[in-house]
Amino acid sequence: MSFLPGMEVVLKSGSPVMTVESVSSHDPDDTDYVVTCIWFGGKNKVRKRDFYAYCLIDFDEVRECCEEDDEPEYPTEEEEELR
């Protein structure tokens, strides 16, 4: 999967919705590239971190999957602070 700045993503293991800020490679054969993401954490602090692309999934895929179910559960600010 190719990620582009502005896309909404989440970690495959679960996370808040994050926005892609930048990517280190646009080569489709490169599976080990780094994606820089930003999101709001506890107390509305802006967080920023680099993740390997293989750890992320496009949030639109998660949204489509959950439209059939109830609203997806995301960590509360208190749960986020405990991470």
Phi, psi and omega per residue, in radians:
M1 nan 2.450 3.128
S2 -1.804 2.282 3.129
F3 -1.850 2.510 -3.136
L4 -2.212 2.612 3.081
P5 -0.943 2.392 3.140
G6 1.697 -0.289 3.123
M7 -1.198 2.593 3.009
E8 -1.638 2.290 -3.104
V9 -2.384 2.855 2.984
V10 -2.406 2.777 3.016
L11 -1.219 2.525 3.103
K12 -1.049 -0.511 3.141
S13 -1.489 -0.053 3.138
G14 1.880 2.393 3.129
S15 -3.033 2.999 2.966
P16 -1.143 2.825 3.057
V17 -1.212 2.283 -3.110
M18 -2.119 2.748 3.098
T19 -1.900 2.302 3.094
V20 -1.235 2.161 3.094
E21 -1.612 -0.755 3.141
S22 -2.779 2.844 3.081
V23 -2.269 2.592 -3.087
S24 -1.485 -0.238 -3.102
S25 -2.706 2.471 3.038
H26 -1.953 0.233 3.139
D27 -1.346 2.041 -3.109
P28 -1.091 -0.351 3.120
D29 -1.471 -0.220 -3.127
D30 -1.506 1.939 -3.122
T31 -1.755 -0.049 -3.035
D32 -1.985 0.523 -3.086
Y33 -1.526 2.863 -3.062
V34 -1.821 2.403 3.113
V35 -2.025 2.182 3.080
T36 -1.612 2.175 -3.086
C37 -2.105 2.637 3.037
I38 -2.226 2.622 3.118
W39 -2.827 2.911 3.053
F40 -1.613 2.196 3.102
G41 -1.772 -2.795 3.125
G42 -0.999 2.580 -3.131
K43 0.990 0.521 3.112
N44 0.954 0.564 3.033
K45 -1.426 2.384 3.070
V46 -1.342 2.220 3.116
R47 -1.916 2.661 -3.141
K48 -2.560 2.302 -3.130
R49 -2.714 2.678 3.061
D50 -1.653 2.414 3.093
F51 -2.317 2.578 2.983
Y52 -1.222 2.479 -3.075
A53 -1.019 -0.590 -3.096
Y54 -1.208 -0.163 3.100
C55 -1.579 -0.153 -3.021
L56 -1.926 2.757 3.031
I57 -2.404 2.545 3.104
D58 -1.101 2.239 -3.103
F59 -1.112 -0.469 3.095
D60 -1.039 -0.606 3.098
E61 -1.159 -0.687 3.115
V62 -1.191 -0.740 -3.130
R63 -1.061 -0.781 3.128
E64 -1.082 -0.722 -3.138
C65 -1.127 -0.669 -3.050
C66 -1.483 -0.237 -3.135
E67 -1.069 -0.518 3.125
E68 -1.337 -0.490 -3.130
D69 -1.711 -3.008 3.028
D70 -1.209 3.085 3.098
E71 -0.991 2.437 3.100
P72 -1.177 2.621 3.113
E73 -1.650 2.223 3.091
Y74 -2.050 2.688 -3.128
P75 -1.081 2.456 3.031
T76 -1.284 2.968 3.124
E77 -1.051 -0.645 -3.141
E78 -1.149 -0.739 3.113
E79 -1.149 -0.653 3.133
E80 -1.116 -0.675 -3.131
E81 -1.169 -0.479 -3.139
L82 -1.323 -0.282 -3.112
R83 -1.260 nan nan
